[in-house]
Amino acid sequence: MSETGTGTGAEALPQTEALPQAGALPQAEEALPPSEALALAHAEPAPPLLPAPGQPPGSGPGGRGTTAVDPAPDPADGGEAPGLGSFLARAAAATAVLTVLGAALGLVRDQAIARYFGASDASDAFLIAWTVPEMAATLLIEDGMALLLVPAFSLALTRRAADQATTEPGTGSAGATGESGDGKAEPTGEPGPDPVRELVAVTLPRLCLLLTAGAALLMVGAPWVVGVLAPGLADPGLAVDCTRLTAVTVLTFGITGYFSAALRAHRSFLPPAGVYVAYNIGIIGMTLALHAVWGVRAAAAGVAVGSLLMILTQLPTFLRLLPLARPRLRRPVRLGRRAVRTAPLLGMTVLAPIVVFVVSRQSQVLVERFLASTLPAGAISHLNYAQKVAQMPMVLSLMICTVTFPVVARAMADGQREKARRRVERDLALAGMVVLLGTAVVLGYAPQIIEVLFQRGAFDVSDTEATAQVMRVYAAGLLGHCLVGALSRPFFSSTRPTWFPAFAMGTGLLVTMGAGYALTYRFGVDGIATANALGISTTALLLLMGLGTRVVPIRARAVTVSLGRLTGAALVAGAAGWAAAPMVPDAVPSLAAGCVLVPAVFFLTGLALRSPEVVSLLALIRRRFTDGR
């Protein structure tokens, strides 16, 4: 399953403005730099653009003093370059706005489907076909493509900055370099290729070809896919038709994810954050226009149309920052070899662990749909509506990690592990606070939320009760979902392949499957939701324990204690909301009161438990109001 900026034109965020940090991202339209540093980077890791904590400016591997660097960051600022924190805050706020808008349109989309098709065989058929874009979004947009390409583009940008450093007066030759027989760089006199453009030129065409073949294969094999996903469907024909319509997302989501990763690596967050706004507009428009003619197939066609709009949302910015024109070389045959070195993160040794991790994570949904297909009609729909609403706090919390992931990847590429550690610990704390506050609201006011959002048309009171019950069970696993999303990013931010996230996710999937088979027969959809919470929480615990010893040396015990205090505050606030919700009969005013009551109890309990995140947030708010800062 983004702070206002100071951008130019119609955009609200700066796209590639030079941040007050060494190695700030240069404009893609600049003249191509020489490639001497690219050859050196292949022989040894690229030198840090900033000194390690505690080192003087200009210190680096080999004692190089020619690289321009800023002074060591002030620890009070979290180890970030001056101005970077405010940029990330603005980016997170702008991303949040578009994320909320996209989520709101997603609810409108689900409301339209619930209104016209309810919880029926038709809605179940669409949701089986919906498995394709769900899997594609996770693999090609949210996790897989981002985990693979953001570090790759970050490394290419680091090498571009190193190339530019060699062209500065007194820092090196202005000519491009080749390689001698011993693998060392030699001047060639040729214009040097831009590592970022090389990466695009080599990877994007191959990706499009591969994804086109995958989409075509899925269309042909749609009957088999439906039979595997939902063998209990009485009439699979409608699900097959919908699956063939949604199969195009294998291609369109792949291109969308590629554009998103490239733009985020360039610290352009607004277009990637707006893709789901465009996506849901396409689905809503097609559903409203054609439901009377095509039935639920109109919603499936809307998935295809919306996915095309996702590409168009990012295409202008992508072409501006990463023009597709390839540099002219005297010996173009060398481009492929150089491009491979520019993108070492795209090798199969790194790609395989990411794919296994993402597929295992999304397979939890496949297990749910498989088990629910054996239950009465509407079970899949109840699970879907409950999951979509319950996971909204998780989506909002992960926008923090989405914005900061390029920063972590760039820090790892530059060898700044301490900076990466501080950033990851801060992200875990902030994301945990957001998701646990949302969890408290879901626990307290699940029936009111579902009634306000869905109870109309074919979606009746019994559907509201069943969905609300499932949603409360799902809420138990929201922190686990948030942590899996937040912790997986640092694992894949370095150049070294790691199988640990795939192992952790596979273990969690086994827990989900075992618990699902054990609980579904007795507890129905509630048992499926319980199994989901158990499995994802197991994965989160393994990732939290393993991150500090393998990639980023986070203080796992301190993070666990901090999250424990926030969990206690969420339980108290959720219980208060659960008790207070029935006191107001009408759903709308009851939910409105809960949006005040639950946060108030959450923050007061957090203060009582001395949660550092709550104390810091309230102190910041107080300072803003009292001092105007």
C-alpha positions in Angstrom: 0.0 0.0 0.0 5.0 16.1 1.3 6.5 22.1 4.0 5.8 24.6 1.5 8.7 25.3 -0.8 10.0 28.2 -2.8 9.9 26.7 -6.2 9.6 28.5 -9.5 6.6 28.6 -11.7 3.6 26.5 -10.7 5.7 24.3 -8.5 5.7 24.7 -4.7 9.1 23.0 -4.1 12.6 23.8 -5.3 13.7 21.1 -7.7 17.4 21.2 -7.9 18.3 24.4 -6.0 21.8 24.4 -4.6 21.5 23.5 -0.9 24.0 25.0 1.5 25.9 21.7 1.5 28.9 20.4 -0.2 28.0 18.2 -3.2 24.7 20.0 -3.7 22.8 18.6 -6.7 23.8 20.3 -9.9 21.4 21.1 -12.7 21.2 18.4 -15.4 21.4 20.9 -18.1 25.0 21.9 -17.3 27.8 21.0 -19.6 29.0 17.5 -19.3 31.9 17.1 -16.9 34.9 15.0 -17.5 34.9 11.4 -16.2 38.2 11.0 -14.4 36.5 10.7 -11.0 34.2 8.0 -12.5 37.1 5.7 -13.3 38.6 6.4 -9.9 35.3 5.7 -8.2 35.2 2.3 -9.9 38.6 1.4 -8.5 37.9 2.7 -4.9 34.9 4.2 -3.1 34.2 7.8 -3.9 35.6 10.1 -1.3 33.1 11.8 1.1 31.9 15.2 0.1 31.6 16.1 3.7 34.1 15.1 6.5 33.2 12.4 8.9 32.0 13.6 12.3 34.9 15.0 14.3 37.2 15.4 11.3 38.4 18.8 10.1 37.2 20.3 6.8 39.1 18.9 3.9 40.0 15.7 5.6 39.1 12.5 3.8 40.5 9.2 2.5 44.2 9.6 1.7 44.3 13.0 3.3 42.9 14.8 0.3 42.4 18.4 0.9 41.3 19.6 -2.5 37.6 18.7 -2.2 35.5 21.6 -1.1 33.7 20.8 2.1 31.7 22.5 4.8 32.7 22.5 8.4 31.5 19.6 10.5 27.8 20.0 11.2 26.6 21.2 14.5 25.4 18.2 16.6 22.5 20.2 17.8 21.2 20.3 14.2 21.2 16.6 13.9 24.3 16.5 11.9 22.7 18.1 8.8 24.1 20.8 6.7 22.8 24.3 7.4 19.4 24.7 5.6 19.0 21.1 4.8 16.8 20.5 7.8 14.4 23.3 6.8 14.4 22.0 3.2 13.4 18.5 4.3 10.8 20.0 6.6 9.3 22.0 3.7 9.5 19.0 1.4 7.8 16.8 4.1 5.0 19.3 4.5 4.4 19.7 0.8 4.5 15.9 0.4 2.1 15.6 3.3 -0.4 17.9 1.6 -0.3 15.9 -1.6 -0.3 12.6 0.3 -3.5 13.6 2.2 -5.1 14.8 -1.0 -4.2 11.6 -2.8 -5.5 9.6 0.2 -8.7 11.6 0.2 -9.3 11.0 -3.5 -8.5 7.3 -2.8 -11.4 7.3 -0.3 -13.6 9.0 -2.8 -12.6 6.2 -5.3 -13.5 3.5 -2.7 -16.7 5.3 -1.9 -17.7 5.3 -5.5 -17.0 1.6 -5.8 -18.8 0.8 -2.6 -21.8 3.0 -3.6 -22.3 1.3 -7.0 -21.1 -2.3 -6.2 -21.3 -2.6 -2.4 -19.6 -5.7 -0.9 -20.6 -8.2 -3.6 -19.3 -10.6 -6.2 -18.6 -7.7 -8.5 -16.6 -5.8 -6.0 -14.7 -8.9 -5.0 -13.9 -9.5 -8.7 -12.5 -6.0 -9.0 -10.4 -6.4 -5.9 -8.9 -9.6 -7.2 -7.9 -7.7 -10.3 -6.8 -4.8 -8.0 -4.1 -7.2 -6.6 -2.1 -6.5 -9.8 -1.7 -2.7 -9.4 -1.3 -3.2 -5.6 1.6 -5.5 -6.2 3.0 -3.4 -9.0 2.8 -0.2 -6.9 4.7 -1.8 -4.1 7.3 -3.4 -6.4 7.6 -0.6 -8.9 6.8 2.7 -7.2 6.9 2.6 -3.4 9.5 0.1 -2.4 11.2 -1.9 -5.0 12.1 0.8 -7.6 12.8 3.3 -4.9 15.1 1.0 -2.9 17.0 0.1 -6.1 17.2 3.4 -7.9 17.4 6.1 -5.3 20.8 4.8 -4.1 21.9 4.3 -7.7 21.0 7.9 -8.7 22.5 9.2 -5.4 25.8 7.4 -6.2 25.7 8.8 -9.8 25.2 12.3 -8.4 28.0 11.8 -6.0 30.3 10.8 -8.8 29.1 13.8 -10.9 30.0 16.1 -8.1 33.4 14.4 -7.8 33.9 14.8 -11.6 33.1 18.5 -11.3 35.6 18.8 -8.5 38.3 17.6 -10.8 37.6 20.4 -13.3 38.0 23.2 -10.8 41.3 25.1 -11.0 44.1 23.3 -9.3 42.1 20.1 -8.7 42.8 18.1 -11.8 42.8 17.8 -15.5 39.8 19.1 -17.4 39.9 16.2 -19.8 38.1 12.9 -19.7 39.8 9.8 -18.6 40.0 6.3 -19.8 41.6 3.2 -18.4 45.0 1.7 -18.8 45.7 -2.0 -18.7 46.2 -1.9 -14.9 42.8 -0.3 -14.4 44.1 3.2 -13.6 42.6 6.4 -15.0 44.4 8.0 -18.0 43.5 11.2 -19.8 41.8 10.5 -23.1 41.0 14.0 -24.4 37.4 12.9 -25.0 34.4 14.8 -23.5 33.4 13.0 -20.4 30.0 11.5 -20.0 27.6 12.6 -17.2 27.1 9.6 -14.8 23.4 10.5 -14.3 22.7 10.6 -18.0 24.6 7.4 -18.5 22.4 5.8 -15.9 19.2 6.8 -17.6 20.4 5.9 -21.1 21.3 2.4 -20.1 18.6 1.5 -17.6 15.4 3.2 -18.8 15.0 1.6 -22.3 15.8 -1.9 -20.9 13.3 -1.4 -18.1 10.5 -0.4 -20.5 11.2 -3.4 -22.7 11.1 -5.8 -19.8 8.0 -4.3 -18.3 6.2 -4.3 -21.6 6.8 -8.1 -21.9 5.6 -8.6 -18.3 2.4 -6.7 -19.0 1.7 -8.7 -22.1 2.4 -12.0 -20.4 0.0 -11.0 -17.5 -2.8 -10.2 -20.0 -2.5 -13.6 -21.6 -2.2 -15.5 -18.3 -5.0 -13.6 -16.5 -7.3 -16.8 -16.1 -4.4 -18.6 -14.4 -3.6 -15.7 -12.2 -7.2 -15.4 -11.0 -7.4 -19.1 -10.4 -4.3 -18.9 -8.2 -5.3 -15.7 -6.3 -8.9 -16.6 -5.6 -9.7 -20.3 -6.3 -13.0 -20.0 -4.4 -14.7 -17.5 -6.8 -17.9 -18.9 -8.2 -17.6 -16.9 -11.5 -14.0 -15.9 -12.2 -14.8 -14.5 -15.7 -15.4 -10.9 -14.5 -12.2 -11.0 -12.4 -10.3 -12.2 -15.5 -11.6 -9.2 -17.6 -10.7 -6.7 -14.9 -7.2 -8.3 -14.5 -6.5 -7.9 -18.2 -7.4 -4.2 -17.9 -5.3 -3.6 -14.9 -2.3 -5.5 -16.3 -1.1 -2.3 -18.1 0.0 -1.0 -14.7 3.0 -3.3 -14.9 4.5 -1.0 -17.5 3.0 2.3 -16.4 3.8 1.9 -12.7 7.4 0.9 -13.6 7.9 4.1 -15.6 6.3 6.1 -12.8 8.5 4.5 -10.2 11.6 5.2 -12.3 10.7 8.8 -12.6 9.9 9.1 -8.9 13.2 7.6 -7.8 15.2 9.9 -10.2 13.4 13.0 -9.1 13.6 12.2 -5.3 17.3 11.6 -5.7 17.5 15.1 -7.2 15.5 16.3 -4.2 12.4 17.1 -6.3 9.6 15.7 -4.2 6.5 17.5 -5.4 5.8 15.6 -8.7 6.3 12.1 -7.2 4.0 13.0 -4.3 1.3 14.0 -6.8 1.1 10.8 -8.8 -1.6 9.3 -6.7 -3.8 12.4 -7.0 -3.7 11.9 -10.8 -4.1 8.1 -10.5 -7.3 8.3 -8.4 -8.7 11.1 -10.6 -8.5 8.7 -13.5 -10.2 5.8 -11.6 -13.0 8.1 -10.2 -13.7 9.7 -13.6 -14.0 6.4 -15.5 -16.1 4.8 -12.7 -18.6 7.7 -12.6 -18.7 7.9 -16.4 -19.0 4.3 -17.4 -20.3 2.2 -14.5 -23.7 2.0 -16.0 -22.3 0.6 -19.2 -19.4 -1.5 -18.2 -20.2 -2.3 -14.6 -17.2 -2.8 -12.4 -15.0 -3.1 -15.5 -15.2 0.7 -15.7 -13.2 0.9 -12.4 -10.6 -1.5 -13.9 -10.3 0.7 -17.0 -9.9 3.7 -14.7 -6.9 2.0 -13.2 -5.2 1.9 -16.6 -6.1 5.5 -17.4 -5.0 6.7 -14.0 -1.7 5.0 -14.3 -1.0 6.9 -17.6 -1.8 10.2 -15.8 0.8 9.3 -13.2 3.5 9.3 -15.9 2.3 12.6 -17.4 2.4 14.2 -13.9 6.2 13.6 -13.6 7.3 13.7 -17.3 7.9 17.5 -17.7 10.0 17.7 -14.5 11.9 14.5 -15.4 12.8 15.8 -18.9 13.9 19.2 -17.4 16.2 17.6 -14.8 17.3 14.6 -16.7 17.2 15.3 -20.5 17.3 12.1 -22.4 19.8 13.3 -25.0 22.9 11.2 -24.8 26.4 12.8 -24.9 28.3 12.5 -28.1 31.5 10.5 -27.7 34.1 9.8 -30.2 34.1 6.1 -29.2 30.5 5.5 -28.2 31.1 1.8 -27.7 32.7 2.7 -24.3 29.4 4.1 -23.1 27.9 0.8 -22.1 31.0 -0.2 -20.0 31.1 3.2 -18.3 27.4 3.1 -17.6 27.6 -0.2 -16.0 30.1 1.3 -13.6 27.9 4.3 -13.0 25.1 2.0 -11.9 26.7 -0.8 -9.9 23.6 -0.9 -7.7 21.6 -2.3 -10.6 23.4 -5.6 -10.6 21.5 -8.8 -10.0 23.3 -9.3 -6.6 21.5 -6.2 -5.4 18.3 -6.5 -7.4 17.5 -10.0 -6.2 17.3 -9.2 -2.5 15.1 -6.2 -3.1 12.7 -8.1 -5.4 12.4 -11.0 -2.9 11.8 -8.6 0.0 9.1 -6.6 -1.9 7.3 -9.6 -3.2 7.3 -11.2 0.2 5.9 -8.1 1.7 3.1 -7.8 -0.8 2.4 -11.5 -0.5 0.8 -10.8 2.8 -2.1 -9.3 0.8 -2.1 -12.3 -1.5 -2.4 -14.6 1.5 -5.3 -12.5 2.8 -7.2 -12.6 -0.5 -6.6 -16.3 -0.9 -8.0 -17.1 2.6 -10.9 -14.7 2.3 -12.0 -16.2 -1.1 -13.2 -19.2 0.9 -15.4 -17.1 3.1 -18.9 -15.7 2.2 -19.2 -13.1 -0.5 -18.1 -9.6 0.6 -15.2 -10.9 2.9 -12.6 -9.6 0.5 -14.3 -6.3 0.3 -14.5 -5.9 4.1 -10.8 -6.6 4.4 -10.0 -4.2 1.6 -12.0 -1.2 2.9 -10.7 -1.8 6.5 -7.1 -2.1 5.4 -7.2 1.0 3.1 -8.6 3.2 5.9 -6.5 1.7 8.7 -3.3 2.1 6.8 -3.7 5.9 6.2 -1.8 6.8 9.3 1.0 4.5 8.1 1.1 6.1 4.7 1.3 9.6 6.3 4.1 8.5 8.7 6.2 7.0 5.9 6.2 10.3 4.0 8.9 11.4 6.4 11.1 8.4 5.4 10.3 9.0 1.7 11.6 12.5 1.8 14.7 11.7 3.9 15.7 8.4 2.1 17.7 10.3 -0.6 19.6 12.0 2.3 20.4 8.7 4.0 21.4 7.2 0.6 23.7 10.1 -0.2 25.2 10.0 3.3 25.9 6.3 2.9 27.4 6.9 -0.6 29.7 9.6 1.0 30.7 7.3 3.8 29.0 9.4 6.5 27.6 6.6 8.7 27.1 8.7 11.8 25.0 11.2 9.9 22.9 8.4 8.5 22.5 7.0 12.0 21.1 10.3 13.4 18.8 10.7 10.4 17.4 7.1 10.7 16.8 7.4 14.4 15.0 10.7 14.0 12.9 9.3 11.2 11.9 6.2 13.3 10.8 8.4 16.2 8.8 10.9 14.1 7.2 8.2 12.0 6.3 6.1 15.1 4.6 9.1 16.7 2.5 9.8 13.6 1.4 6.2 13.1 0.6 5.6 16.7 -1.5 8.7 17.0 -3.4 7.5 14.0 -3.7 4.0 15.5 -5.3 5.6 18.6 -8.0 7.3 16.4 -8.7 4.1 14.5 -9.1 2.1 17.8 -11.4 4.6 19.3 -13.6 5.6 16.3 -13.5 2.8 13.7 -17.3 2.4 13.4 -17.8 6.2 13.0 -15.0 6.4 10.4 -16.5 3.6 8.3 -20.0 5.0 8.6 -19.0 8.5 7.5 -16.9 7.2 4.6 -18.8 4.3 3.2 -22.3 3.7 4.6 -24.4 4.7 1.7 -26.0 3.0 -1.4 -25.2 -0.7 -1.5 -22.9 -0.5 1.6 -25.3 -1.1 4.5 -25.1 -1.1 8.3 -23.9 -4.7 8.5 -21.0 -3.9 6.2 -20.1 -1.0 8.4 -20.0 -3.2 11.5 -18.0 -6.0 9.9 -15.5 -3.5 8.3 -15.0 -1.5 11.5 -14.3 -4.7 13.5 -11.7 -5.8 11.0 -10.1 -2.3 11.0 -9.6 -2.3 14.7 -7.8 -5.6 14.4 -5.6 -4.3 11.6 -4.7 -1.3 13.8 -2.6 -3.7 16.0 -0.2 -4.1 13.1 0.1 -0.4 12.0 3.3 0.2 13.9 4.8 -2.9 12.4 3.9 -1.8 8.9 5.4 1.6 9.5 8.6 0.2 10.9 9.0 -2.2 8.1 8.7 0.6 5.6 11.0 2.9 7.5 13.7 0.3 8.4 13.9 -1.4 5.0 15.2 1.8 3.4 18.5 2.1 5.2 19.2 -1.6 4.6 19.2 -0.9 0.8 20.9 2.5 0.9 24.4 1.1 0.7 26.2 -0.4 -2.2 26.5 -3.8 -0.5 23.7 -6.3 -1.2 22.0 -7.6 1.8 19.5 -10.5 2.2 18.5 -9.8 5.8 15.4 -7.8 4.9 14.2 -10.6 2.6 14.9 -13.1 5.4 13.0 -11.0 7.9 10.1 -10.5 5.6 10.0 -14.1 4.7 9.8 -15.0 8.4 7.0 -12.6 8.9 5.2 -14.1 5.9 5.5 -17.6 7.3 3.9 -16.3 10.5 1.1 -14.7 8.6 0.4 -17.9 6.7 0.5 -20.1 9.7 -1.6 -17.8 11.9 -4.0 -17.2 9.0 -4.7 -20.9 8.4 -5.1 -21.4 12.1 -7.4 -18.5 12.8 -9.5 -18.0 9.6 -11.8 -21.0 10.1 -12.7 -19.9 13.6 -12.6 -16.1 13.4 -13.2 -15.4 9.8 -11.9 -12.0 8.5 -10.9 -11.0 12.0 -8.5 -14.0 12.1 -7.0 -13.0 8.8 -6.4 -9.4 10.1 -4.9 -10.8 13.3 -2.5 -13.0 11.3 -1.5 -9.9 9.3 -0.7 -8.0 12.4 1.4 -10.8 13.9 3.4 -11.4 10.7 4.3 -7.8 10.0 5.2 -7.2 13.7 7.6 -10.1 13.6 9.3 -8.7 10.5 9.5 -5.2 12.1 11.2 -6.6 15.2 13.7 -8.6 13.2 14.6 -5.5 11.1 15.0 -3.3 14.1 17.3 -5.7 15.8 19.3 -6.3 12.7 19.8 -2.8 11.3 22.3 -1.6 13.9 24.6 -4.6 13.4 24.6 -4.7 9.6 24.2 -1.3 8.0 23.5 1.8 10.1 24.6 1.6 13.8 21.3 2.8 15.3 20.7 2.4 19.0 18.1 -0.3 18.8 17.4 -0.4 22.6 16.9 3.4 22.8 14.6 3.3 19.8 12.6 0.4 21.3 12.1 2.3 24.6 11.0 5.4 22.8 8.5 3.5 20.7 7.3 1.7 23.8 6.4 5.0 25.5 4.5 6.2 22.4 2.7 2.9 22.2 1.5 3.3 25.8 0.2 6.8 25.0 -1.6 5.4 22.0 -3.3 2.6 24.0 -4.5 5.1 26.6 -5.8 7.5 24.0 -7.5 4.8 22.0 -9.2 3.4 25.1 -10.5 7.0 25.9 -11.8 7.3 22.4 -13.5 3.9 22.5 -15.3 4.8 25.7 -16.3 8.3 24.6 -17.4 7.5 21.0 -20.9 6.1 21.9 -21.7 9.1 24.0 -22.5 11.1 20.8 -25.1 9.2 18.7 -24.4 10.8 15.3 -21.3 9.6 13.6 -20.1 13.0 12.2 -20.0 15.0 15.5 -18.8 12.0 17.4 -15.8 11.6 15.0 -15.2 15.4 15.1 -15.0 15.2 18.9 -12.7 12.2 18.7 -10.3 14.1 16.5 -9.8 16.5 19.4 -10.1 14.1 22.3 -7.7 11.4 21.1 -4.8 13.7 20.2 -5.2 15.5 23.5 -5.1 12.3 25.6 -2.2 11.0 23.4 0.0 14.0 24.0 -0.9 14.3 27.7 -0.1 10.7 28.3 3.1 11.0 26.3 4.2 13.9 28.6 3.4 11.8 31.6 5.5 8.9 30.2 8.3 11.4 29.4 8.3 10.5 25.7 11.2 12.6 24.2 9.3 13.0 20.9 6.2 14.4 22.5 8.2 16.7 24.8 10.2 18.0 21.8 7.2 18.5 19.6 5.2 20.4 22.3 8.3 22.5 23.1 8.6 23.4 19.4 5.0 24.4 19.1 5.2 26.5 22.2 8.3 28.3 21.0 6.6 28.9 17.6 3.7 30.6 19.3 5.5 32.5 22.0 8.7 33.6 20.2 7.4 33.5 16.6 10.3 31.2 15.6 
